[in-house]
Amino acid sequence: MAACEVRGNEYDKAFEIRLDGAKHTFDCFECAISALAPQCENCGVRIVGHGLEAEGTMFCCAHCAERKGETRVQDRV
């Protein structure tokens, strides 16, 4: 059994994710998201979907990007 790096639980159904050469072990997707998903630069929400990226900065939506001065993105065309 492996231990979740967020909660420390030992779980027989734990899984590994490799990201940027590092191995991470979790017991659920919730822990994986809280540890690895990028955060919106404006509101801090974890970005689970595609999100928006402007010059290396991640945003959850065009509204948040605009709040930080980014004008080249939009949620819908």
N, CA, C and O atoms as a Tripos MOL2 file, in Angstrom:
@<TRIPOS>MOLECULE
protein
  308   307    77     0     0
PROTEIN
NO_CHARGES

@<TRIPOS>ATOM
      1 N           0.8460   -1.1870    0.0000 N.3       1 MET1
      2 CA          0.0000    0.0000    0.0000 C.3       1 MET1
      3 C           0.8850    1.2410    0.0000 C.2       1 MET1
      4 O           1.9970    1.2470    0.5280 O.2       1 MET1
      5 N           0.3530    2.2710   -0.6040 N.am      2 ALA2
      6 CA          1.0760    3.5300   -0.6770 C.3       2 ALA2
      7 C           0.3300    4.5960    0.1200 C.2       2 ALA2
      8 O          -0.8850    4.5160    0.3040 O.2       2 ALA2
      9 N           1.0730    5.5920    0.5870 N.am      3 ALA3
     10 CA          0.4820    6.6710    1.3800 C.3       3 ALA3
     11 C           0.2220    7.8920    0.5060 C.2       3 ALA3
     12 O           1.0520    8.2610   -0.3250 O.2       3 ALA3
     13 N          -0.9250    8.5080    0.6990 N.am      4 CYS4
     14 CA         -1.2860    9.7420    0.0030 C.3       4 CYS4
     15 C          -0.4030   10.8740    0.5140 C.2       4 CYS4
     16 O          -0.2580   11.0490    1.7240 O.2       4 CYS4
     17 N           0.1840   11.6390   -0.3930 N.am      5 GLU5
     18 CA          1.0770   12.7110    0.0420 C.3       5 GLU5
     19 C           0.3370   13.9050    0.6330 C.2       5 GLU5
     20 O           0.9640   14.7560    1.2640 O.2       5 GLU5
     21 N          -0.9770   13.9920    0.4460 N.am      6 VAL6
     22 CA         -1.7460   15.0910    1.0280 C.3       6 VAL6
     23 C          -2.2740   14.7150    2.4040 C.2       6 VAL6
     24 O          -2.0770   15.4560    3.3670 O.2       6 VAL6
     25 N          -2.9340   13.5880    2.5050 N.am      7 ARG7
     26 CA         -3.5770   13.1850    3.7630 C.3       7 ARG7
     27 C          -2.7620   12.1980    4.5900 C.2       7 ARG7
     28 O          -2.9760   12.0600    5.7950 O.2       7 ARG7
     29 N          -1.8290   11.5140    3.9360 N.am      8 GLY8
     30 CA         -1.0370   10.5220    4.6500 C.3       8 GLY8
     31 C          -1.7090    9.1730    4.7930 C.2       8 GLY8
     32 O          -1.1450    8.2630    5.4010 O.2       8 GLY8
     33 N          -2.9130    9.0250    4.2380 N.am      9 ASN9
     34 CA         -3.6410    7.7540    4.3230 C.3       9 ASN9
     35 C          -2.9040    6.6630    3.5530 C.2       9 ASN9
     36 O          -2.3910    6.8970    2.4590 O.2       9 ASN9
     37 N          -2.8590    5.4910    4.1290 N.am     10 GLU10
     38 CA         -2.3650    4.3240    3.4090 C.3      10 GLU10
     39 C          -3.5840    3.6620    2.7750 C.2      10 GLU10
     40 O          -4.5550    3.3390    3.4590 O.2      10 GLU10
     41 N          -3.5190    3.4660    1.4640 N.am     11 TYR11
     42 CA         -4.7030    3.0160    0.7380 C.3      11 TYR11
     43 C          -4.2920    2.0340   -0.3370 C.2      11 TYR11
     44 O          -3.3290    2.2750   -1.0640 O.2      11 TYR11
     45 N          -5.0150    0.9240   -0.4470 N.am     12 ASP12
     46 CA         -4.6560   -0.1030   -1.4220 C.3      12 ASP12
     47 C          -4.9810    0.2960   -2.8580 C.2      12 ASP12
     48 O          -4.5350   -0.3700   -3.7920 O.2      12 ASP12
     49 N          -5.7430    1.3600   -3.0520 N.am     13 LYS13
     50 CA         -6.0770    1.8170   -4.4000 C.3      13 LYS13
     51 C          -5.4300    3.1760   -4.7190 C.2      13 LYS13
     52 O          -5.8990    3.9010   -5.5960 O.2      13 LYS13
     53 N          -4.3690    3.5060   -4.0090 N.am     14 ALA14
     54 CA         -3.6440    4.7500   -4.2870 C.3      14 ALA14
     55 C          -3.0870    4.7070   -5.7100 C.2      14 ALA14
     56 O          -2.8740    3.6340   -6.2740 O.2      14 ALA14
     57 N          -2.8590    5.8740   -6.2710 N.am     15 PHE15
     58 CA         -2.3300    5.9550   -7.6410 C.3      15 PHE15
     59 C          -1.2110    6.9890   -7.6940 C.2      15 PHE15
     60 O          -1.0870    7.8490   -6.8210 O.2      15 PHE15
     61 N          -0.4000    6.8790   -8.7450 N.am     16 GLU16
     62 CA          0.7260    7.7850   -8.9290 C.3      16 GLU16
     63 C           0.4880    8.6970  -10.1190 C.2      16 GLU16
     64 O          -0.1270    8.3090  -11.1130 O.2      16 GLU16
     65 N           0.9830    9.9010   -9.9950 N.am     17 ILE17
     66 CA          1.0110   10.8480  -11.1040 C.3      17 ILE17
     67 C           2.4460   11.3420  -11.2130 C.2      17 ILE17
     68 O           3.0630   11.7130  -10.2150 O.2      17 ILE17
     69 N           2.9670   11.3420  -12.4230 N.am     18 ARG18
     70 CA          4.3050   11.8920  -12.6540 C.3      18 ARG18
     71 C           4.1390   13.2290  -13.3560 C.2      18 ARG18
     72 O           3.4660   13.3300  -14.3820 O.2      18 ARG18
     73 N           4.7630   14.2510  -12.7860 N.am     19 LEU19
     74 CA          4.6620   15.6030  -13.3150 C.3      19 LEU19
     75 C           6.0250   16.2680  -13.2240 C.2      19 LEU19
     76 O           6.6140   16.3500  -12.1450 O.2      19 LEU19
     77 N           6.5150   16.7350  -14.3380 N.am     20 ASP20
     78 CA          7.8210   17.4060  -14.3920 C.3      20 ASP20
     79 C           8.9210   16.5700  -13.7510 C.2      20 ASP20
     80 O           9.7860   17.1000  -13.0540 O.2      20 ASP20
     81 N           8.8860   15.2600  -13.9910 N.am     21 GLY21
     82 CA          9.9230   14.3660  -13.4880 C.3      21 GLY21
     83 C           9.7670   13.9230  -12.0440 C.2      21 GLY21
     84 O          10.5650   13.1250  -11.5530 O.2      21 GLY21
     85 N           8.7520   14.4290  -11.3580 N.am     22 ALA22
     86 CA          8.5240   14.0460   -9.9570 C.3      22 ALA22
     87 C           7.3350   13.0970   -9.8590 C.2      22 ALA22
     88 O           6.3600   13.2270  -10.5990 O.2      22 ALA22
     89 N           7.4290   12.1390   -8.9340 N.am     23 LYS23
     90 CA          6.3490   11.1710   -8.7080 C.3      23 LYS23
     91 C           5.5260   11.6130   -7.5070 C.2      23 LYS23
     92 O           6.0700   11.9570   -6.4580 O.2      23 LYS23
     93 N           4.1990   11.6010   -7.6770 N.am     24 HIS24
     94 CA          3.2740   11.9790   -6.6080 C.3      24 HIS24
     95 C           2.3000   10.8260   -6.3940 C.2      24 HIS24
     96 O           1.8730   10.1920   -7.3580 O.2      24 HIS24
     97 N           1.9450   10.5500   -5.1480 N.am     25 THR25
     98 CA          1.0190    9.4670   -4.8090 C.3      25 THR25
     99 C          -0.1800   10.0470   -4.0700 C.2      25 THR25
    100 O          -0.0310   10.8380   -3.1390 O.2      25 THR25
    101 N          -1.3760    9.6400   -4.5030 N.am     26 PHE26
    102 CA         -2.6130   10.1470   -3.9210 C.3      26 PHE26
    103 C          -3.5940    9.0100   -3.7050 C.2      26 PHE26
    104 O          -3.5100    7.9630   -4.3470 O.2      26 PHE26
    105 N          -4.5370    9.2390   -2.7780 N.am     27 ASP27
    106 CA         -5.5780    8.2360   -2.5480 C.3      27 ASP27
    107 C          -6.8940    8.6120   -3.2250 C.2      27 ASP27
    108 O          -7.8250    7.8080   -3.2500 O.2      27 ASP27
    109 N          -6.9840    9.8410   -3.7820 N.am     28 CYS28
    110 CA         -8.1920   10.2510   -4.4920 C.3      28 CYS28
    111 C          -7.8560   11.4220   -5.4110 C.2      28 CYS28
    112 O          -6.8220   12.0700   -5.2550 O.2      28 CYS28
    113 N          -8.7430   11.6830   -6.3700 N.am     29 PHE29
    114 CA         -8.5340   12.7890   -7.2960 C.3      29 PHE29
    115 C          -8.5970   14.1390   -6.5870 C.2      29 PHE29
    116 O          -7.9190   15.0840   -6.9910 O.2      29 PHE29
    117 N          -9.3960   14.2330   -5.5480 N.am     30 GLU30
    118 CA         -9.4900   15.4810   -4.7900 C.3      30 GLU30
    119 C          -8.1150   15.8930   -4.2610 C.2      30 GLU30
    120 O          -7.7440   17.0630   -4.3550 O.2      30 GLU30
    121 N          -7.3660   14.9570   -3.7130 N.am     31 CYS31
    122 CA         -6.0310   15.2640   -3.2110 C.3      31 CYS31
    123 C          -5.0780   15.6230   -4.3530 C.2      31 CYS31
    124 O          -4.2700   16.5420   -4.2270 O.2      31 CYS31
    125 N          -5.1780   14.8990   -5.4570 N.am     32 ALA32
    126 CA         -4.3160   15.2040   -6.6070 C.3      32 ALA32
    127 C          -4.5770   16.6100   -7.1220 C.2      32 ALA32
    128 O          -3.6360   17.3400   -7.4360 O.2      32 ALA32
    129 N          -5.8370   16.9930   -7.2110 N.am     33 ILE33
    130 CA         -6.1970   18.3410   -7.6790 C.3      33 ILE33
    131 C          -5.6790   19.3920   -6.7140 C.2      33 ILE33
    132 O          -5.1040   20.3940   -7.1380 O.2      33 ILE33
    133 N          -5.8760   19.1740   -5.4220 N.am     34 SER34
    134 CA         -5.4550   20.1880   -4.4510 C.3      34 SER34
    135 C          -3.9430   20.3530   -4.4400 C.2      34 SER34
    136 O          -3.4470   21.4360   -4.1290 O.2      34 SER34
    137 N          -3.2070   19.3110   -4.7700 N.am     35 ALA35
    138 CA         -1.7510   19.3880   -4.7550 C.3      35 ALA35
    139 C          -1.1510   19.8400   -6.0860 C.2      35 ALA35
    140 O          -0.1220   20.5150   -6.0950 O.2      35 ALA35
    141 N          -1.7780   19.4790   -7.2140 N.am     36 LEU36
    142 CA         -1.1210   19.6720   -8.5020 C.3      36 LEU36
    143 C          -1.7910   20.6370   -9.4670 C.2      36 LEU36
    144 O          -1.1160   21.1910  -10.3340 O.2      36 LEU36
    145 N          -3.0890   20.8550   -9.3470 N.am     37 ALA37
    146 CA         -3.7730   21.7200  -10.3130 C.3      37 ALA37
    147 C          -3.2950   23.1650  -10.1510 C.2      37 ALA37
    148 O          -3.1170   23.6430   -9.0300 O.2      37 ALA37
    149 N          -3.0900   23.8510  -11.2680 N.am     38 PRO38
    150 CA         -2.6680   25.2570  -11.1650 C.3      38 PRO38
    151 C          -3.7710   26.1050  -10.5600 C.2      38 PRO38
    152 O          -4.9460   25.7390  -10.6100 O.2      38 PRO38
    153 N          -3.3900   27.2410   -9.9870 N.am     39 GLN39
    154 CA         -4.3530   28.1660   -9.4020 C.3      39 GLN39
    155 C          -4.5030   29.3950  -10.2830 C.2      39 GLN39
    156 O          -3.5430   29.8590  -10.8990 O.2      39 GLN39
    157 N          -5.7220   29.9140  -10.3310 N.am     40 CYS40
    158 CA         -5.9950   31.1420  -11.0610 C.3      40 CYS40
    159 C          -5.2190   32.2810  -10.4050 C.2      40 CYS40
    160 O          -5.2510   32.4480   -9.1860 O.2      40 CYS40
    161 N          -4.5260   33.0570  -11.2230 N.am     41 GLU41
    162 CA         -3.7380   34.1800  -10.7280 C.3      41 GLU41
    163 C          -4.5970   35.2620  -10.0730 C.2      41 GLU41
    164 O          -4.1150   36.0130   -9.2250 O.2      41 GLU41
    165 N          -5.8720   35.3390  -10.4680 N.am     42 ASN42
    166 CA         -6.7450   36.3710   -9.9210 C.3      42 ASN42
    167 C          -7.4960   35.9070   -8.6780 C.2      42 ASN42
    168 O          -7.3980   36.5400   -7.6270 O.2      42 ASN42
    169 N          -8.2410   34.8200   -8.7830 N.am     43 CYS43
    170 CA         -9.1250   34.4300   -7.6810 C.3      43 CYS43
    171 C          -8.6090   33.2680   -6.8400 C.2      43 CYS43
    172 O          -9.1390   33.0060   -5.7600 O.2      43 CYS43
    173 N          -7.5840   32.5710   -7.3180 N.am     44 GLY44
    174 CA         -6.9890   31.4940   -6.5470 C.3      44 GLY44
    175 C          -7.6520   30.1360   -6.6710 C.2      44 GLY44
    176 O          -7.1820   29.1690   -6.0720 O.2      44 GLY44
    177 N          -8.7470   30.0370   -7.4440 N.am     45 VAL45
    178 CA         -9.4320   28.7560   -7.6020 C.3      45 VAL45
    179 C          -8.5010   27.7630   -8.3150 C.2      45 VAL45
    180 O          -7.7030   28.1540   -9.1660 O.2      45 VAL45
    181 N          -8.6110   26.4980   -7.9650 N.am     46 ARG46
    182 CA         -7.8420   25.4640   -8.6620 C.3      46 ARG46
    183 C          -8.4570   25.2540  -10.0370 C.2      46 ARG46
    184 O          -9.6750   25.1280  -10.1580 O.2      46 ARG46
    185 N          -7.6360   25.2170  -11.0610 N.am     47 ILE47
    186 CA         -8.1080   25.0760  -12.4410 C.3      47 ILE47
    187 C          -8.0860   23.5990  -12.7980 C.2      47 ILE47
    188 O          -7.0220   23.0040  -12.9710 O.2      47 ILE47
    189 N          -9.2710   23.0140  -12.9060 N.am     48 VAL48
    190 CA         -9.3980   21.5870  -13.1770 C.3      48 VAL48
    191 C          -9.5440   21.3420  -14.6750 C.2      48 VAL48
    192 O          -9.1100   20.3050  -15.1760 O.2      48 VAL48
    193 N         -10.1420   22.2710  -15.3850 N.am     49 GLY49
    194 CA        -10.2970   22.1480  -16.8380 C.3      49 GLY49
    195 C          -9.1250   22.7770  -17.5540 C.2      49 GLY49
    196 O          -8.0040   22.8140  -17.0450 O.2      49 GLY49
    197 N          -9.4070   23.2740  -18.7520 N.am     50 HIS50
    198 CA         -8.3420   23.8620  -19.5620 C.3      50 HIS50
    199 C          -7.8560   25.1960  -19.0120 C.2      50 HIS50
    200 O          -6.6550   25.4650  -19.0330 O.2      50 HIS50
    201 N          -8.7470   26.0220  -18.5300 N.am     51 GLY51
    202 CA         -8.3580   27.3440  -18.0740 C.3      51 GLY51
    203 C          -7.8480   28.1760  -19.2410 C.2      51 GLY51
    204 O          -7.9920   27.7910  -20.4010 O.2      51 GLY51
    205 N          -7.2580   29.3010  -18.9290 N.am     52 LEU52
    206 CA         -6.6750   30.1920  -19.9310 C.3      52 LEU52
    207 C          -5.2660   30.5300  -19.4960 C.2      52 LEU52
    208 O          -5.0000   30.7180  -18.3080 O.2      52 LEU52
    209 N          -4.3640   30.6060  -20.4620 N.am     53 GLU53
    210 CA         -2.9880   30.9600  -20.1560 C.3      53 GLU53
    211 C          -2.5850   32.1560  -20.9980 C.2      53 GLU53
    212 O          -2.7990   32.1720  -22.2100 O.2      53 GLU53
    213 N          -2.0050   33.1500  -20.3580 N.am     54 ALA54
    214 CA         -1.5140   34.3340  -21.0470 C.3      54 ALA54
    215 C          -0.0810   34.5950  -20.5860 C.2      54 ALA54
    216 O           0.1520   34.9850  -19.4420 O.2      54 ALA54
    217 N           0.8650   34.3790  -21.4820 N.am     55 GLU55
    218 CA          2.2870   34.5940  -21.1880 C.3      55 GLU55
    219 C           2.7270   33.8720  -19.9160 C.2      55 GLU55
    220 O           3.4300   34.4400  -19.0810 O.2      55 GLU55
    221 N           2.3050   32.6140  -19.7800 N.am     56 GLY56
    222 CA          2.7130   31.7910  -18.6580 C.3      56 GLY56
    223 C           1.8930   31.9630  -17.3920 C.2      56 GLY56
    224 O           2.1460   31.2750  -16.4030 O.2      56 GLY56
    225 N           0.9190   32.8620  -17.3950 N.am     57 THR57
    226 CA          0.0560   33.0770  -16.2410 C.3      57 THR57
    227 C          -1.2710   32.3690  -16.4700 C.2      57 THR57
    228 O          -1.8740   32.5020  -17.5350 O.2      57 THR57
    229 N          -1.7250   31.6160  -15.4710 N.am     58 MET58
    230 CA         -2.9500   30.8340  -15.6070 C.3      58 MET58
    231 C          -4.1330   31.5620  -14.9750 C.2      58 MET58
    232 O          -4.0290   32.1710  -13.9100 O.2      58 MET58
    233 N          -5.2700   31.4740  -15.6820 N.am     59 PHE59
    234 CA         -6.5300   32.0350  -15.2100 C.3      59 PHE59
    235 C          -7.6210   31.0030  -15.3990 C.2      59 PHE59
    236 O          -7.5420   30.1650  -16.2980 O.2      59 PHE59
    237 N          -8.6520   31.0600  -14.5460 N.am     60 CYS60
    238 CA         -9.7630   30.1150  -14.6690 C.3      60 CYS60
    239 C         -10.7440   30.5440  -15.7550 C.2      60 CYS60
    240 O         -11.4480   29.7030  -16.3140 O.2      60 CYS60
    241 N         -10.8020   31.8540  -16.0650 N.am     61 CYS61
    242 CA        -11.7440   32.3570  -17.0570 C.3      61 CYS61
    243 C         -11.2720   33.7110  -17.5860 C.2      61 CYS61
    244 O         -10.3500   34.3140  -17.0370 O.2      61 CYS61
    245 N         -11.9080   34.1770  -18.6460 N.am     62 ALA62
    246 CA        -11.5450   35.4640  -19.2470 C.3      62 ALA62
    247 C         -11.8070   36.6140  -18.2810 C.2      62 ALA62
    248 O         -11.0550   37.5880  -18.2580 O.2      62 ALA62
    249 N         -12.8620   36.5100  -17.4900 N.am     63 HIS63
    250 CA        -13.1680   37.5700  -16.5230 C.3      63 HIS63
    251 C         -11.9860   37.7920  -15.5740 C.2      63 HIS63
    252 O         -11.5870   38.9310  -15.3320 O.2      63 HIS63
    253 N         -11.4350   36.7090  -15.0420 N.am     64 CYS64
    254 CA        -10.2950   36.8300  -14.1290 C.3      64 CYS64
    255 C          -9.0630   37.3680  -14.8520 C.2      64 CYS64
    256 O          -8.3150   38.1700  -14.2930 O.2      64 CYS64
    257 N          -8.8490   36.9330  -16.0870 N.am     65 ALA65
    258 CA         -7.7170   37.4450  -16.8620 C.3      65 ALA65
    259 C          -7.8580   38.9490  -17.0730 C.2      65 ALA65
    260 O          -6.8870   39.6920  -16.9330 O.2      65 ALA65
    261 N          -9.0570   39.3930  -17.4070 N.am     66 GLU66
    262 CA         -9.3020   40.8240  -17.6150 C.3      66 GLU66
    263 C          -9.0810   41.6150  -16.3330 C.2      66 GLU66
    264 O          -8.6010   42.7470  -16.3810 O.2      66 GLU66
    265 N          -9.4290   41.0290  -15.1810 N.am     67 ARG67
    266 CA         -9.2260   41.7190  -13.8950 C.3      67 ARG67
    267 C          -7.7420   41.9670  -13.6230 C.2      67 ARG67
    268 O          -7.3820   42.8820  -12.8830 O.2      67 ARG67
    269 N          -6.8980   41.1530  -14.2210 N.am     68 LYS68
    270 CA         -5.4490   41.3110  -14.0640 C.3      68 LYS68
    271 C          -4.8250   42.0510  -15.2500 C.2      68 LYS68
    272 O          -3.6010   42.1180  -15.3730 O.2      68 LYS68
    273 N          -5.6860   42.6150  -16.1360 N.am     69 GLY69
    274 CA         -5.1860   43.4430  -17.2260 C.3      69 GLY69
    275 C          -4.9610   42.7420  -18.5560 C.2      69 GLY69
    276 O          -4.4960   43.3640  -19.5100 O.2      69 GLY69
    277 N          -5.2860   41.4510  -18.6330 N.am     70 GLU70
    278 CA         -5.1110   40.7090  -19.8870 C.3      70 GLU70
    279 C          -6.3450   40.9310  -20.7650 C.2      70 GLU70
    280 O          -7.4600   40.6080  -20.3540 O.2      70 GLU70
    281 N          -6.1600   41.4690  -21.9450 N.am     71 THR71
    282 CA         -7.3040   41.7970  -22.8120 C.3      71 THR71
    283 C          -7.3970   40.9140  -24.0410 C.2      71 THR71
    284 O          -8.3240   41.0670  -24.8360 O.2      71 THR71
    285 N          -6.4560   39.9890  -24.2170 N.am     72 ARG72
    286 CA         -6.4400   39.1780  -25.4460 C.3      72 ARG72
    287 C          -7.1850   37.8570  -25.3300 C.2      72 ARG72
    288 O          -7.1210   37.0470  -26.2550 O.2      72 ARG72
    289 N          -7.8790   37.6120  -24.2470 N.am     73 VAL73
    290 CA         -8.5800   36.3370  -24.0820 C.3      73 VAL73
    291 C         -10.0840   36.5700  -23.9640 C.2      73 VAL73
    292 O         -10.5400   37.6460  -23.5800 O.2      73 VAL73
    293 N         -10.8360   35.5290  -24.3060 N.am     74 GLN74
    294 CA        -12.2850   35.5740  -24.1060 C.3      74 GLN74
    295 C         -12.7880   34.1530  -23.9160 C.2      74 GLN74
    296 O         -12.2080   33.1980  -24.4330 O.2      74 GLN74
    297 N         -13.8840   34.0280  -23.1610 N.am     75 ASP75
    298 CA        -14.4510   32.7120  -22.8760 C.3      75 ASP75
    299 C         -15.1570   32.1420  -24.0970 C.2      75 ASP75
    300 O         -15.1500   30.9270  -24.2990 O.2      75 ASP75
    301 N         -15.7610   32.9870  -24.9060 N.am     76 ARG76
    302 CA        -16.4830   32.5300  -26.0860 C.3      76 ARG76
    303 C         -16.1580   33.4350  -27.2680 C.2      76 ARG76
    304 O         -15.8760   34.6220  -27.1020 O.2      76 ARG76
    305 N         -16.2020   32.8670  -28.4340 N.am     77 VAL77
    306 CA        -15.9280   33.6320  -29.6470 C.3      77 VAL77
    307 C         -17.2240   33.9360  -30.3470 C.2      77 VAL77
    308 O         -17.2220   34.5770  -31.3980 O.2      77 VAL77
@<TRIPOS>BOND
     1     1     2 1
     2     2     3 1
     3     3     4 2
     4     3     5 am
     5     5     6 1
     6     6     7 1
     7     7     8 2
     8     7     9 am
     9     9    10 1
    10    10    11 1
    11    11    12 2
    12    11    13 am
    13    13    14 1
    14    14    15 1
    15    15    16 2
    16    15    17 am
    17    17    18 1
    18    18    19 1
    19    19    20 2
    20    19    21 am
    21    21    22 1
    22    22    23 1
    23    23    24 2
    24    23    25 am
    25    25    26 1
    26    26    27 1
    27    27    28 2
    28    27    29 am
    29    29    30 1
    30    30    31 1
    31    31    32 2
    32    31    33 am
    33    33    34 1
    34    34    35 1
    35    35    36 2
    36    35    37 am
    37    37    38 1
    38    38    39 1
    39    39    40 2
    40    39    41 am
    41    41    42 1
    42    42    43 1
    43    43    44 2
    44    43    45 am
    45    45    46 1
    46    46    47 1
    47    47    48 2
    48    47    49 am
    49    49    50 1
    50    50    51 1
    51    51    52 2
    52    51    53 am
    53    53    54 1
    54    54    55 1
    55    55    56 2
    56    55    57 am
    57    57    58 1
    58    58    59 1
    59    59    60 2
    60    59    61 am
    61    61    62 1
    62    62    63 1
    63    63    64 2
    64    63    65 am
    65    65    66 1
    66    66    67 1
    67    67    68 2
    68    67    69 am
    69    69    70 1
    70    70    71 1
    71    71    72 2
    72    71    73 am
    73    73    74 1
    74    74    75 1
    75    75    76 2
    76    75    77 am
    77    77    78 1
    78    78    79 1
    79    79    80 2
    80    79    81 am
    81    81    82 1
    82    82    83 1
    83    83    84 2
    84    83    85 am
    85    85    86 1
    86    86    87 1
    87    87    88 2
    88    87    89 am
    89    89    90 1
    90    90    91 1
    91    91    92 2
    92    91    93 am
    93    93    94 1
    94    94    95 1
    95    95    96 2
    96    95    97 am
    97    97    98 1
    98    98    99 1
    99    99   100 2
   100    99   101 am
   101   101   102 1
   102   102   103 1
   103   103   104 2
   104   103   105 am
   105   105   106 1
   106   106   107 1
   107   107   108 2
   108   107   109 am
   109   109   110 1
   110   110   111 1
   111   111   112 2
   112   111   113 am
   113   113   114 1
   114   114   115 1
   115   115   116 2
   116   115   117 am
   117   117   118 1
   118   118   119 1
   119   119   120 2
   120   119   121 am
   121   121   122 1
   122   122   123 1
   123   123   124 2
   124   123   125 am
   125   125   126 1
   126   126   127 1
   127   127   128 2
   128   127   129 am
   129   129   130 1
   130   130   131 1
   131   131   132 2
   132   131   133 am
   133   133   134 1
   134   134   135 1
   135   135   136 2
   136   135   137 am
   137   137   138 1
   138   138   139 1
   139   139   140 2
   140   139   141 am
   141   141   142 1
   142   142   143 1
   143   143   144 2
   144   143   145 am
   145   145   146 1
   146   146   147 1
   147   147   148 2
   148   147   149 am
   149   149   150 1
   150   150   151 1
   151   151   152 2
   152   151   153 am
   153   153   154 1
   154   154   155 1
   155   155   156 2
   156   155   157 am
   157   157   158 1
   158   158   159 1
   159   159   160 2
   160   159   161 am
   161   161   162 1
   162   162   163 1
   163   163   164 2
   164   163   165 am
   165   165   166 1
   166   166   167 1
   167   167   168 2
   168   167   169 am
   169   169   170 1
   170   170   171 1
   171   171   172 2
   172   171   173 am
   173   173   174 1
   174   174   175 1
   175   175   176 2
   176   175   177 am
   177   177   178 1
   178   178   179 1
   179   179   180 2
   180   179   181 am
   181   181   182 1
   182   182   183 1
   183   183   184 2
   184   183   185 am
   185   185   186 1
   186   186   187 1
   187   187   188 2
   188   187   189 am
   189   189   190 1
   190   190   191 1
   191   191   192 2
   192   191   193 am
   193   193   194 1
   194   194   195 1
   195   195   196 2
   196   195   197 am
   197   197   198 1
   198   198   199 1
   199   199   200 2
   200   199   201 am
   201   201   202 1
   202   202   203 1
   203   203   204 2
   204   203   205 am
   205   205   206 1
   206   206   207 1
   207   207   208 2
   208   207   209 am
   209   209   210 1
   210   210   211 1
   211   211   212 2
   212   211   213 am
   213   213   214 1
   214   214   215 1
   215   215   216 2
   216   215   217 am
   217   217   218 1
   218   218   219 1
   219   219   220 2
   220   219   221 am
   221   221   222 1
   222   222   223 1
   223   223   224 2
   224   223   225 am
   225   225   226 1
   226   226   227 1
   227   227   228 2
   228   227   229 am
   229   229   230 1
   230   230   231 1
   231   231   232 2
   232   231   233 am
   233   233   234 1
   234   234   235 1
   235   235   236 2
   236   235   237 am
   237   237   238 1
   238   238   239 1
   239   239   240 2
   240   239   241 am
   241   241   242 1
   242   242   243 1
   243   243   244 2
   244   243   245 am
   245   245   246 1
   246   246   247 1
   247   247   248 2
   248   247   249 am
   249   249   250 1
   250   250   251 1
   251   251   252 2
   252   251   253 am
   253   253   254 1
   254   254   255 1
   255   255   256 2
   256   255   257 am
   257   257   258 1
   258   258   259 1
   259   259   260 2
   260   259   261 am
   261   261   262 1
   262   262   263 1
   263   263   264 2
   264   263   265 am
   265   265   266 1
   266   266   267 1
   267   267   268 2
   268   267   269 am
   269   269   270 1
   270   270   271 1
   271   271   272 2
   272   271   273 am
   273   273   274 1
   274   274   275 1
   275   275   276 2
   276   275   277 am
   277   277   278 1
   278   278   279 1
   279   279   280 2
   280   279   281 am
   281   281   282 1
   282   282   283 1
   283   283   284 2
   284   283   285 am
   285   285   286 1
   286   286   287 1
   287   287   288 2
   288   287   289 am
   289   289   290 1
   290   290   291 1
   291   291   292 2
   292   291   293 am
   293   293   294 1
   294   294   295 1
   295   295   296 2
   296   295   297 am
   297   297   298 1
   298   298   299 1
   299   299   300 2
   300   299   301 am
   301   301   302 1
   302   302   303 1
   303   303   304 2
   304   303   305 am
   305   305   306 1
   306   306   307 1
   307   307   308 2
@<TRIPOS>SUBSTRUCTURE
     1 MET1         2 RESIDUE 1 A MET
     2 ALA2         6 RESIDUE 1 A ALA
     3 ALA3        10 RESIDUE 1 A ALA
     4 CYS4        14 RESIDUE 1 A CYS
     5 GLU5        18 RESIDUE 1 A GLU
     6 VAL6        22 RESIDUE 1 A VAL
     7 ARG7        26 RESIDUE 1 A ARG
     8 GLY8        30 RESIDUE 1 A GLY
     9 ASN9        34 RESIDUE 1 A ASN
    10 GLU10       38 RESIDUE 1 A GLU
    11 TYR11       42 RESIDUE 1 A TYR
    12 ASP12       46 RESIDUE 1 A ASP
    13 LYS13       50 RESIDUE 1 A LYS
    14 ALA14       54 RESIDUE 1 A ALA
    15 PHE15       58 RESIDUE 1 A PHE
    16 GLU16       62 RESIDUE 1 A GLU
    17 ILE17       66 RESIDUE 1 A ILE
    18 ARG18       70 RESIDUE 1 A ARG
    19 LEU19       74 RESIDUE 1 A LEU
    20 ASP20       78 RESIDUE 1 A ASP
    21 GLY21       82 RESIDUE 1 A GLY
    22 ALA22       86 RESIDUE 1 A ALA
    23 LYS23       90 RESIDUE 1 A LYS
    24 HIS24       94 RESIDUE 1 A HIS
    25 THR25       98 RESIDUE 1 A THR
    26 PHE26      102 RESIDUE 1 A PHE
    27 ASP27      106 RESIDUE 1 A ASP
    28 CYS28      110 RESIDUE 1 A CYS
    29 PHE29      114 RESIDUE 1 A PHE
    30 GLU30      118 RESIDUE 1 A GLU
    31 CYS31      122 RESIDUE 1 A CYS
    32 ALA32      126 RESIDUE 1 A ALA
    33 ILE33      130 RESIDUE 1 A ILE
    34 SER34      134 RESIDUE 1 A SER
    35 ALA35      138 RESIDUE 1 A ALA
    36 LEU36      142 RESIDUE 1 A LEU
    37 ALA37      146 RESIDUE 1 A ALA
    38 PRO38      150 RESIDUE 1 A PRO
    39 GLN39      154 RESIDUE 1 A GLN
    40 CYS40      158 RESIDUE 1 A CYS
    41 GLU41      162 RESIDUE 1 A GLU
    42 ASN42      166 RESIDUE 1 A ASN
    43 CYS43      170 RESIDUE 1 A CYS
    44 GLY44      174 RESIDUE 1 A GLY
    45 VAL45      178 RESIDUE 1 A VAL
    46 ARG46      182 RESIDUE 1 A ARG
    47 ILE47      186 RESIDUE 1 A ILE
    48 VAL48      190 RESIDUE 1 A VAL
    49 GLY49      194 RESIDUE 1 A GLY
    50 HIS50      198 RESIDUE 1 A HIS
    51 GLY51      202 RESIDUE 1 A GLY
    52 LEU52      206 RESIDUE 1 A LEU
    53 GLU53      210 RESIDUE 1 A GLU
    54 ALA54      214 RESIDUE 1 A ALA
    55 GLU55      218 RESIDUE 1 A GLU
    56 GLY56      222 RESIDUE 1 A GLY
    57 THR57      226 RESIDUE 1 A THR
    58 MET58      230 RESIDUE 1 A MET
    59 PHE59      234 RESIDUE 1 A PHE
    60 CYS60      238 RESIDUE 1 A CYS
    61 CYS61      242 RESIDUE 1 A CYS
    62 ALA62      246 RESIDUE 1 A ALA
    63 HIS63      250 RESIDUE 1 A HIS
    64 CYS64      254 RESIDUE 1 A CYS
    65 ALA65      258 RESIDUE 1 A ALA
    66 GLU66      262 RESIDUE 1 A GLU
    67 ARG67      266 RESIDUE 1 A ARG
    68 LYS68      270 RESIDUE 1 A LYS
    69 GLY69      274 RESIDUE 1 A GLY
    70 GLU70      278 RESIDUE 1 A GLU
    71 THR71      282 RESIDUE 1 A THR
    72 ARG72      286 RESIDUE 1 A ARG
    73 VAL73      290 RESIDUE 1 A VAL
    74 GLN74      294 RESIDUE 1 A GLN
    75 ASP75      298 RESIDUE 1 A ASP
    76 ARG76      302 RESIDUE 1 A ARG
    77 VAL77      306 RESIDUE 1 A VAL
